[in-house]
Amino acid sequence: MDDIHDDSKQGTHTPEGDHPSMRLVSIDHDEYDALADLFLGDGELAPEAFDDSGEPNHETHTPVLQLAGELEEEASALGVIESLEATDQHATTLMAELLGDSEEHLGLVRLPEPSVELVVLGHLPVRATLWARQYACSSAKERGEVVALVRAASGSTAVDLITGREPEAVEGSSELDGAIETMHERADRVMLRVDERHEPELLERPEVETITVLTGADEAAVVASYRLIKTIEVSLRERYADEESPRLRIAVMGASREQGEDAREKLQSAVDSFIGRPVEVVIGSGRIDATGTVNIYRDTRAHSATDIIKGLVALAHRAEHGPAGVVETRPIDLGSVHGKVIDRAPRGSDPKVESGEDTAASTPVESSTVSPSLRAGLCAMIDGVRPIETRCPKAPGVEMGMDDAGQLHLLVCDADSDAALERLYTAQSWARDHLGLLLRAEPGLRFPSSDPRTETDAVMHLISQEPAALRSIYDTPVRMYALARVRVGGVIAQVATPLN
């Protein structure tokens, strides 16, 4: 959605592809009057009388977003994978038990490692396209994330890595696949901006977790952004159940704090009154400034954002296909698999973990809006193991836990720390040397047996994003798990499936 939109082109099919064009949904008479009173009063921008024909009548350069054609797929079938791998099937079974539903009614969606956010340009001041970059910069600063901004629009593609600090030390790529791999490895969030005609295509992608509309703060922009977010909500309602739908946000850009707060209050009041799902309204940047940015890919044609999402998903789940050839003599028996599900949150979002404090995961949550971090509790992913407070000072990233029998367990995820296996053995050696200290600090721990034939060392667990790369240790005492990030029903979860 660029700066100017030609209203004469609304409601037609584009010659470039099969996607229907979009038009704003109509607003019923009562709602129209309420919004006019809320936003415009009797000002010069007050809307005309309601038109029963249902045709849009607006003078602003308002983006349009509503399917004019018929949906060929039922919403319940979107995102359902017909053939599930062992890890995916295990996740479905666990979530069916958690949600009290049958597996047949739960659709599993494979998710990429970074969160995916669609950025929609609304009625913005000056050059609308510049505010997408500024929004990404602000998000990187406020959330402490590395954001990959993908702009596949206006006949070109650009991929930038953006931080709230110094630019990432990373080399660019001449191929899109290389840029996708860099995003997978470095980014916490991927923001997509595409041409208006391709936005309906992304609304159908269940991997998109957030949709954000960028808007100005003037009266015309407030009205236009409300209508746009309502249109998006109607489109999503046709595709997803409420708990499976992406989160909706509106960011007010290019305004002073006072103007932004006034616009935010008006929009929040409107969406709370007339939209049947939560919509977060925030005040974004008041001006365009610079931050740590590095371009990693550029091309003179607009690549498909759907293909980029598929590439991220493939990288995130590449590990699931690797172990099959390694452990083919002892395949995973779904009947014997035991594991727990832990909700997902953006990487690095838990300050307690960075300071070394224990943040054990609580009971499974009912909604994807509550998201304890993966790092907040690896023990929650291993059946029968509960966390303890003690940590090995020589092995950061390694968690300690114990089972009901008092056996000590050491857990690490290779997504959280480099040299994960080395740190596991370091922690095991430290625990052996400081056994007396551990027994005093953790009264529930079992005193080792004096029988030399009894294994007294701590049990080691390695949860891996790419277990295929660790083939050499499959036959060691280290217990290996494949990590998968999935969405089942309305819950986004991390699942660890035993491999050996």
C-alpha positions as semicolon CSV with decimal commas, in nm:
position;residue;x (nm);y (nm);z (nm)
1;M;0,000;0,000;0,000
2;D;0,183;0,304;-0,121
3;D;0,114;0,672;-0,083
4;I;-0,161;0,707;-0,344
5;H;-0,446;0,474;-0,425
6;D;-0,667;0,502;-0,729
7;D;-1,026;0,451;-0,619
8;S;-1,131;0,384;-0,976
9;K;-0,944;0,054;-0,967
10;Q;-1,121;-0,088;-0,666
11;G;-1,329;-0,399;-0,697
12;T;-1,162;-0,533;-1,011
13;H;-0,928;-0,818;-1,084
14;T;-0,568;-0,736;-1,159
15;P;-0,417;-0,867;-1,481
16;E;-0,093;-0,959;-1,307
17;G;-0,234;-1,250;-1,109
18;D;-0,532;-1,442;-0,986
19;H;-0,576;-1,257;-0,657
20;P;-0,895;-1,052;-0,636
21;S;-0,856;-0,685;-0,563
22;M;-0,974;-0,539;-0,237
23;R;-1,238;-0,289;-0,131
24;L;-1,334;-0,145;0,204
25;V;-1,625;-0,306;0,382
26;S;-1,929;-0,090;0,437
27;I;-2,019;0,038;0,782
28;D;-2,376;0,012;0,907
29;H;-2,577;0,328;0,962
30;D;-2,555;0,341;1,343
31;E;-2,184;0,274;1,343
32;Y;-2,125;0,533;1,073
33;D;-2,305;0,801;1,278
34;A;-2,119;0,701;1,596
35;L;-1,783;0,722;1,424
36;A;-1,866;1,053;1,263
37;D;-1,954;1,195;1,604
38;L;-1,647;1,039;1,764
39;F;-1,392;1,151;1,507
40;L;-1,523;1,440;1,305
41;G;-1,821;1,602;1,472
42;D;-1,962;1,866;1,238
43;G;-1,628;1,947;1,078
44;E;-1,562;1,982;0,709
45;L;-1,453;1,620;0,688
46;A;-1,781;1,486;0,827
47;P;-1,907;1,199;0,612
48;E;-2,203;1,228;0,383
49;A;-2,531;1,051;0,452
50;F;-2,517;0,673;0,448
51;D;-2,538;0,526;0,098
52;D;-2,745;0,208;0,078
53;S;-2,564;0,107;-0,239
54;G;-2,269;-0,001;-0,027
55;E;-2,015;0,169;-0,256
56;P;-1,719;0,327;-0,073
57;N;-1,726;0,706;-0,069
58;H;-1,409;0,860;0,068
59;E;-1,180;1,136;-0,043
60;T;-0,864;1,030;0,136
61;H;-0,594;0,813;-0,013
62;T;-0,720;0,522;0,187
63;P;-0,575;0,174;0,140
64;V;-0,836;-0,086;0,055
65;L;-0,840;-0,438;0,186
66;Q;-1,134;-0,672;0,137
67;L;-1,175;-0,975;-0,084
68;A;-1,424;-0,914;-0,362
69;G;-1,414;-1,273;-0,487
70;E;-1,532;-1,602;-0,340
71;L;-1,310;-1,803;-0,108
72;E;-1,237;-2,142;-0,256
73;E;-1,122;-2,296;0,070
74;E;-1,305;-2,336;0,395
75;A;-1,144;-2,145;0,680
76;S;-1,125;-2,459;0,891
77;A;-0,900;-2,622;0,632
78;L;-0,646;-2,341;0,614
79;G;-0,302;-2,428;0,742
80;V;-0,381;-2,795;0,809
81;I;-0,096;-3,023;0,711
82;E;-0,224;-3,349;0,575
83;S;0,092;-3,550;0,628
84;L;0,251;-3,499;0,970
85;E;0,602;-3,598;1,070
86;A;0,655;-3,768;1,404
87;T;0,724;-3,446;1,593
88;D;0,422;-3,274;1,444
89;Q;0,193;-3,567;1,522
90;H;0,323;-3,573;1,877
91;A;0,247;-3,203;1,910
92;T;-0,106;-3,254;1,781
93;T;-0,168;-3,535;2,027
94;L;-0,037;-3,334;2,322
95;M;-0,236;-3,027;2,231
96;A;-0,551;-3,231;2,178
97;E;-0,514;-3,361;2,533
98;L;-0,441;-3,011;2,663
99;L;-0,736;-2,847;2,488
100;G;-0,977;-3,134;2,544
101;D;-1,045;-3,176;2,173
102;S;-0,997;-3,453;1,922
103;E;-0,695;-3,453;1,694
104;E;-0,921;-3,443;1,389
105;H;-1,038;-3,094;1,481
106;L;-0,691;-2,947;1,543
107;G;-0,499;-2,801;1,249
108;L;-0,122;-2,790;1,292
109;V;0,069;-2,505;1,132
110;R;0,446;-2,513;1,101
111;L;0,593;-2,180;1,207
112;P;0,923;-2,016;1,115
113;E;1,171;-1,938;1,392
114;P;1,136;-1,556;1,372
115;S;0,792;-1,409;1,435
116;V;0,629;-1,288;1,111
117;E;0,453;-0,951;1,104
118;L;0,268;-0,797;0,809
119;V;0,301;-0,418;0,790
120;V;0,014;-0,240;0,610
121;L;0,057;0,122;0,507
122;G;-0,243;0,337;0,591
123;H;-0,301;0,712;0,555
124;L;0,047;0,846;0,643
125;P;0,221;1,183;0,625
126;V;0,481;1,263;0,357
127;R;0,617;0,947;0,189
128;A;0,430;0,651;0,334
129;T;0,698;0,397;0,243
130;L;0,956;0,563;0,471
131;W;0,743;0,498;0,778
132;A;0,764;0,121;0,736
133;R;1,140;0,135;0,794
134;Q;1,093;0,374;1,085
135;Y;0,838;0,140;1,243
136;A;1,086;-0,148;1,212
137;C;1,359;0,067;1,369
138;S;1,134;0,166;1,660
139;S;1,030;-0,195;1,715
140;A;1,393;-0,309;1,724
141;K;1,478;-0,044;1,983
142;E;1,176;-0,091;2,208
143;R;1,177;-0,472;2,208
144;G;1,552;-0,523;2,197
145;E;1,511;-0,737;1,888
146;V;1,685;-0,787;1,557
147;V;1,421;-0,709;1,294
148;A;1,443;-0,819;0,932
149;L;1,248;-0,576;0,715
150;V;1,148;-0,732;0,383
151;R;1,012;-0,493;0,122
152;A;0,884;-0,683;-0,181
153;A;0,698;-0,403;-0,355
154;S;0,707;-0,162;-0,650
155;G;0,902;-0,404;-0,866
156;S;1,195;-0,459;-0,629
157;T;1,297;-0,654;-0,320
158;A;1,514;-0,538;-0,030
159;V;1,601;-0,715;0,294
160;D;1,750;-0,515;0,582
161;L;1,860;-0,628;0,928
162;I;1,773;-0,358;1,181
163;T;1,880;-0,329;1,545
164;G;1,844;-0,067;1,816
165;R;2,222;-0,053;1,848
166;E;2,519;-0,089;1,613
167;P;2,446;-0,261;1,279
168;E;2,473;-0,640;1,269
169;A;2,812;-0,766;1,151
170;V;2,684;-0,978;0,866
171;E;2,769;-1,013;0,499
172;G;2,513;-0,957;0,227
173;S;2,396;-1,222;-0,014
174;S;2,353;-1,221;-0,391
175;E;2,079;-1,485;-0,366
176;L;1,744;-1,465;-0,189
177;D;1,797;-1,808;-0,031
178;G;2,109;-1,677;0,141
179;A;1,918;-1,378;0,276
180;I;1,642;-1,606;0,405
181;E;1,901;-1,817;0,587
182;T;2,051;-1,504;0,743
183;M;1,705;-1,396;0,860
184;H;1,648;-1,740;1,010
185;E;1,978;-1,725;1,199
186;R;1,984;-1,359;1,307
187;A;1,633;-1,214;1,321
188;D;1,384;-1,227;1,607
189;R;1,109;-1,078;1,391
190;V;1,047;-1,055;1,015
191;M;0,835;-0,763;0,896
192;L;0,685;-0,790;0,550
193;R;0,570;-0,503;0,331
194;V;0,424;-0,593;-0,006
195;D;0,222;-0,432;-0,283
196;E;-0,144;-0,378;-0,207
197;R;-0,258;-0,648;-0,450
198;H;-0,052;-0,912;-0,267
199;E;-0,179;-0,834;0,084
200;P;-0,484;-1,066;0,054
201;E;-0,243;-1,349;-0,020
202;L;-0,062;-1,289;0,309
203;L;-0,388;-1,276;0,504
204;E;-0,426;-1,641;0,404
205;R;-0,086;-1,737;0,550
206;P;-0,138;-1,879;0,902
207;E;0,232;-1,819;0,975
208;V;0,165;-1,444;0,999
209;E;0,130;-1,381;1,372
210;T;0,074;-1,003;1,374
211;I;-0,079;-0,749;1,134
212;T;0,006;-0,384;1,198
213;V;-0,154;-0,086;1,025
214;L;0,058;0,231;1,018
215;T;-0,141;0,555;1,026
216;G;-0,104;0,927;1,072
217;A;-0,276;1,122;1,350
218;D;-0,498;1,366;1,158
219;E;-0,874;1,317;1,146
220;A;-0,882;1,177;0,794
221;A;-0,608;0,927;0,881
222;V;-0,787;0,815;1,198
223;V;-1,110;0,746;1,010
224;A;-0,926;0,571;0,727
225;S;-0,720;0,352;0,960
226;Y;-1,029;0,249;1,156
227;R;-1,204;0,142;0,837
228;L;-0,891;-0,041;0,723
229;I;-0,847;-0,238;1,046
230;K;-1,218;-0,322;1,043
231;T;-1,183;-0,449;0,687
232;I;-0,887;-0,666;0,785
233;E;-1,081;-0,801;1,083
234;V;-1,375;-0,897;0,861
235;S;-1,140;-1,073;0,620
236;L;-0,972;-1,263;0,903
237;R;-1,307;-1,360;1,051
238;E;-1,389;-1,537;0,726
239;R;-1,068;-1,739;0,745
240;Y;-0,987;-1,816;1,108
241;A;-1,142;-1,883;1,443
242;D;-1,079;-1,596;1,686
243;E;-0,811;-1,782;1,883
244;E;-0,621;-1,871;1,563
245;S;-0,631;-1,525;1,407
246;P;-0,323;-1,299;1,390
247;R;-0,292;-1,022;1,647
248;L;-0,406;-0,682;1,519
249;R;-0,224;-0,355;1,590
250;I;-0,244;0,008;1,484
251;A;0,064;0,229;1,516
252;V;0,019;0,607;1,503
253;M;0,321;0,755;1,324
254;G;0,457;1,103;1,252
255;A;0,277;1,290;1,529
256;S;0,368;1,477;1,844
257;R;0,306;1,301;2,172
258;E;-0,012;1,502;2,233
259;Q;-0,149;1,445;1,882
260;G;-0,055;1,080;1,893
261;E;-0,227;1,025;2,227
262;D;-0,543;1,196;2,103
263;A;-0,550;0,976;1,792
264;R;-0,474;0,667;1,998
265;E;-0,764;0,733;2,236
266;K;-1,008;0,785;1,949
267;L;-0,896;0,470;1,770
268;Q;-0,894;0,259;2,085
269;S;-1,246;0,374;2,169
270;A;-1,366;0,292;1,818
271;V;-1,211;-0,054;1,793
272;D;-1,327;-0,146;2,143
273;S;-1,682;-0,046;2,050
274;F;-1,717;-0,186;1,701
275;I;-1,458;-0,460;1,643
276;G;-1,518;-0,796;1,801
277;R;-1,157;-0,880;1,883
278;P;-0,870;-0,710;2,069
279;V;-0,681;-0,446;1,870
280;E;-0,373;-0,286;2,023
281;V;-0,327;0,083;1,941
282;V;0,019;0,228;2,007
283;I;0,197;0,558;1,951
284;G;0,491;0,509;1,716
285;S;0,775;0,737;1,612
286;G;0,704;1,105;1,572
287;R;0,983;1,151;1,320
288;I;1,212;0,953;1,094
289;D;1,558;0,892;1,236
290;A;1,848;0,654;1,188
291;T;1,936;0,331;1,367
292;G;2,159;0,029;1,315
293;T;2,069;-0,101;0,968
294;V;2,250;-0,324;0,721
295;N;2,120;-0,436;0,382
296;I;2,171;-0,807;0,317
297;Y;1,986;-0,847;-0,013
298;R;1,855;-0,637;-0,300
299;D;1,698;-0,729;-0,633
300;T;1,531;-0,544;-0,917
301;R;1,219;-0,759;-0,907
302;A;0,960;-0,813;-0,636
303;H;0,987;-1,166;-0,501
304;S;0,688;-1,347;-0,355
305;A;0,649;-1,287;0,018
306;T;0,475;-1,623;0,039
307;D;0,789;-1,793;-0,095
308;I;0,997;-1,609;0,165
309;I;0,770;-1,734;0,444
310;K;0,790;-2,088;0,306
311;G;1,169;-2,062;0,301
312;L;1,177;-1,957;0,667
313;V;0,944;-2,242;0,762
314;A;1,160;-2,492;0,573
315;L;1,473;-2,378;0,757
316;A;1,302;-2,387;1,096
317;H;1,191;-2,746;1,041
318;R;1,485;-2,874;0,839
319;A;1,605;-3,065;1,143
320;E;1,288;-3,272;1,158
321;H;1,378;-3,449;0,835
322;G;1,745;-3,503;0,914
323;P;1,744;-3,756;1,199
324;A;1,531;-4,011;1,014
325;G;1,824;-4,166;0,828
326;V;2,040;-4,172;1,140
327;V;1,803;-4,346;1,375
328;E;1,626;-4,566;1,125
329;T;1,720;-4,878;1,325
330;R;1,521;-4,743;1,619
331;P;1,241;-4,523;1,488
332;I;1,035;-4,304;1,714
333;D;0,740;-4,488;1,864
334;L;0,461;-4,236;1,911
335;G;0,307;-4,454;2,177
336;S;0,619;-4,428;2,390
337;V;0,690;-4,060;2,339
338;H;0,653;-3,844;2,647
339;G;0,703;-3,472;2,649
340;K;0,559;-3,143;2,753
341;V;0,458;-2,834;2,563
342;I;0,589;-2,489;2,651
343;D;0,450;-2,170;2,502
344;R;0,667;-1,956;2,276
345;A;0,785;-1,600;2,320
346;P;1,030;-1,384;2,124
347;R;1,391;-1,477;2,189
348;G;1,565;-1,279;2,457
349;S;1,242;-1,140;2,598
350;D;1,286;-1,263;2,956
351;P;1,520;-1,039;3,159
352;K;1,528;-1,287;3,447
353;V;1,703;-1,545;3,235
354;E;1,979;-1,306;3,134
355;S;2,057;-1,244;3,500
356;G;2,070;-1,614;3,579
357;E;1,749;-1,632;3,780
358;D;1,529;-1,936;3,752
359;T;1,200;-1,881;3,575
360;A;1,028;-2,216;3,568
361;A;0,739;-2,249;3,331
362;S;0,398;-2,271;3,486
363;T;0,111;-2,490;3,385
364;P;0,010;-2,491;3,018
365;V;-0,163;-2,171;2,918
366;E;-0,503;-2,142;2,759
367;S;-0,419;-1,875;2,506
368;S;-0,130;-1,785;2,281
369;T;-0,136;-1,434;2,427
370;V;0,053;-1,557;2,735
371;S;0,397;-1,659;2,618
372;P;0,668;-1,769;2,862
373;S;1,002;-1,790;2,686
374;L;1,162;-2,113;2,574
375;R;1,465;-2,013;2,777
376;A;1,243;-1,961;3,081
377;G;1,205;-2,331;3,148
378;L;1,359;-2,620;2,955
379;C;1,250;-2,849;3,238
380;A;0,889;-2,790;3,137
381;M;0,961;-2,970;2,810
382;I;1,094;-3,287;2,975
383;D;0,845;-3,520;3,139
384;G;0,898;-3,573;3,512
385;V;1,170;-3,308;3,559
386;R;1,115;-2,996;3,768
387;P;1,359;-2,703;3,788
388;I;1,585;-2,620;4,082
389;E;1,746;-2,287;4,163
390;T;2,111;-2,391;4,151
391;R;2,315;-2,304;3,841
392;C;2,665;-2,398;3,733
393;P;2,871;-2,077;3,713
394;K;3,103;-2,234;3,454
395;A;2,826;-2,338;3,214
396;P;2,586;-2,051;3,141
397;G;2,273;-2,162;2,962
398;V;2,259;-2,503;3,131
399;E;1,955;-2,552;3,352
400;M;1,938;-2,788;3,646
401;G;1,642;-2,993;3,757
402;M;1,553;-3,310;3,942
403;D;1,296;-3,585;3,911
404;D;1,069;-3,739;4,174
405;A;1,342;-3,987;4,269
406;G;1,585;-3,704;4,348
407;Q;1,806;-3,763;4,042
408;L;1,988;-3,453;3,915
409;H;1,922;-3,350;3,553
410;L;2,114;-3,105;3,334
411;L;1,940;-2,945;3,035
412;V;2,057;-2,720;2,754
413;C;1,918;-2,605;2,419
414;D;2,150;-2,535;2,128
415;A;1,924;-2,242;2,035
416;D;2,023;-2,076;2,362
417;S;2,398;-2,133;2,383
418;D;2,692;-2,208;2,161
419;A;2,894;-2,521;2,234
420;A;2,590;-2,667;2,411
421;L;2,735;-3,018;2,443
422;E;3,060;-2,889;2,590
423;R;2,868;-2,689;2,847
424;L;2,665;-2,996;2,942
425;Y;2,979;-3,194;3,024
426;T;3,126;-2,893;3,207
427;A;2,813;-2,872;3,422
428;Q;2,822;-3,247;3,488
429;S;3,184;-3,227;3,602
430;W;3,106;-2,925;3,821
431;A;2,808;-3,104;3,979
432;R;3,029;-3,406;4,055
433;D;3,295;-3,186;4,219
434;H;3,042;-2,983;4,420
435;L;2,806;-3,262;4,521
436;G;2,812;-3,165;4,888
437;L;2,718;-2,808;4,805
438;L;2,431;-2,928;4,584
439;L;2,295;-3,160;4,852
440;R;2,289;-2,876;5,104
441;A;2,136;-2,629;4,859
442;E;1,874;-2,870;4,722
443;P;1,738;-3,095;5,002
444;G;1,534;-3,300;4,757
445;L;1,838;-3,433;4,574
446;R;1,920;-3,800;4,627
447;F;2,250;-3,896;4,791
448;P;2,450;-4,107;4,541
449;S;2,458;-4,483;4,587
450;S;2,780;-4,639;4,713
451;D;2,739;-4,924;4,464
452;P;3,011;-4,871;4,198
453;R;2,785;-5,028;3,937
454;T;2,522;-4,758;3,984
455;E;2,531;-4,451;3,763
456;T;2,559;-4,149;3,992
457;D;2,629;-3,868;3,745
458;A;2,360;-3,621;3,646
459;V;2,139;-3,710;3,350
460;M;2,220;-3,485;3,052
461;H;1,956;-3,357;2,807
462;L;2,033;-3,174;2,481
463;I;1,737;-3,011;2,304
464;S;1,841;-2,935;1,948
465;Q;1,706;-2,729;1,662
466;E;1,921;-2,930;1,422
467;P;1,976;-3,277;1,569
468;A;2,093;-3,406;1,231
469;A;2,412;-3,205;1,282
470;L;2,484;-3,396;1,606
471;R;2,485;-3,749;1,468
472;S;2,810;-3,839;1,638
473;I;2,657;-3,824;1,987
474;Y;2,335;-4,017;1,925
475;D;2,483;-4,323;2,096
476;T;2,628;-4,136;2,395
477;P;2,459;-4,105;2,737
478;V;2,331;-3,762;2,637
479;R;1,956;-3,771;2,582
480;M;1,871;-3,598;2,253
481;Y;1,549;-3,416;2,163
482;A;1,427;-3,255;1,841
483;L;1,283;-2,908;1,896
484;A;0,982;-2,799;1,691
485;R;0,785;-2,477;1,696
486;V;0,421;-2,529;1,599
487;R;0,076;-2,382;1,630
488;V;-0,199;-2,627;1,717
489;G;-0,548;-2,488;1,745
490;G;-0,497;-2,141;1,889
491;V;-0,179;-2,218;2,085
492;I;0,178;-2,153;1,970
493;A;0,411;-2,400;2,137
494;Q;0,758;-2,550;2,152
495;V;0,769;-2,929;2,156
496;A;1,070;-3,147;2,238
497;T;1,050;-3,502;2,099
498;P;1,295;-3,770;2,228
499;L;1,527;-3,913;1,962
500;N;1,746;-4,167;2,143
